[in-house]
Amino acid sequence: MQLTRKALGQKLFSAVMKASAYGQFVAGETLPEIQQSMEKLKRMGIRPMLAVPIEEDIGEDKEGEKWYDRNLDTMIRCVDISITGGKRSMMQLKVTALMSAELCKTITHHLKDPVTRKSLSFESLVRAMDGQTLHLSCLTKEENHHFLASLQRFNKIGQYAKDNKVHVLVDAEYTYINPALTLVTLAMMMKFNQSVPWIWNTYQCYLKEAYNLINEDIELSSRLGFCFGAKLVRGAYMDKERKLAKEKGYPDPINENWEATNRSYQRVLDRMLDLVGENSERYNIIVASHNEASVKQAIRRIETMKISKEGGAVCFGQLLGMCDHVSMTLGQKGYAIYKSIPYGPIDDVMPYLVRRAQENQSVLLGIRKERDLLQKELKRRIFFRGRKNAENNVDYTLPTDKR
């Protein structure tokens, strides 16, 4: 991509991207383009879930608060657009769009210390969200100032989303900052999830400790009395996580193979489904997976437990432009299915897409499968029945995928 950009120039490169990868996997850059994509999905029984692909990694810190404040404005606009997506609107949020990744790493370090961990209580974070001054002895004056400003940004987006009835799914990122991300997310849950789970946390099931992590947070929500929403993913940072573990000499946090990750995902999924079955008002889950085995297992349990398809306590999610045969099948069957829709300028969105292409090799295999299904259907329509009859005889059974 870098070579192509240099060879073609920015203008021609942008045109090529919009006619290929960007056009396939991104809703667009302007409001009309985004709304057109959302309307197209709604006509197919699929709900839009907007995602602003803004995040920050270690070493990329921006000067001052202005960059994070601009991102907050972008997130507020995302809420406004999400409202038009129909019933039970959802959007995604990255913590490092509103708070420095370096501070997240520092806080994660302090969370490992039993002494400094006590000062980072959820109650103190909620008070800071409400405007109370923050003085944490484990942080410098500058870090306290930035942390307070960040918490107030989270408060603004949380309150605005709740007021407009938009559920916010907070993404997980790298393991070396995830504890800080979870701390902030649970503090938001404590404040905004008193009667409805408006704020959800994400759990990466390719991590060996995924089951323990979600169990700890479930117990915390029960003890503190707030509703709990969970987004279950396999994960999108595997290559870098393993590389860092090897370089730093600590144990690899990722499951040893694909089968182990599948077992981890299923175990976490079953745990959440049990809770939803007990109390669907208090516990919500989105099965954010392109794996058909996981989707089928969730469907079987939903039917067995008689959980409402459209109630939203259990819903499904896939990336825009990927595994459409699964998404459309779920939509046609009446399940609550969302497409994660990144949007924004090409330079902002393409790194997000490249990372997912690198990390989701199994998804790319699924794309090849989808291509084969499309070719098969196209031939059937041309040579056998014609378009009208084909549309009236579509088999919406989920195909088997042993991958």
Secondary structure, DSSP 8 states (H G I E B T S, - for coil): -HHHHHHH-HHHHHHHHHTTHHHHH---SSHHHHHHHHHHHHHTT-EEEEE------TT---SSSHHHHHHHHHHHHHHHHHHTT-SSEEEEE-GGGTS-HHHHHHHHHHHTSHHHHHHS-HHHHHHHHTT-----TTS-HHHHHHHHHHHHHHHHHHHHHHHTTEEEEE----TTTHHHHHHHHHHHHHHH-SSS--EEEEEETTBTTHHHHHHHHHHHHHHHT--EEEEEE--S-HHHHHHHHHHHT----B-SSHHHHHHHHHHHHHHHHHHHHH-TTTEEEEEE---HHHHHHHHHHHHHHT--SSSSSEEEEEETTS-HHHHHHHHHTT--EEEEEE-S-HHHHHHHHHHHHHH-HHHHHHHHHHHHHHHHHHHHIIIII-HHHHHHT----------
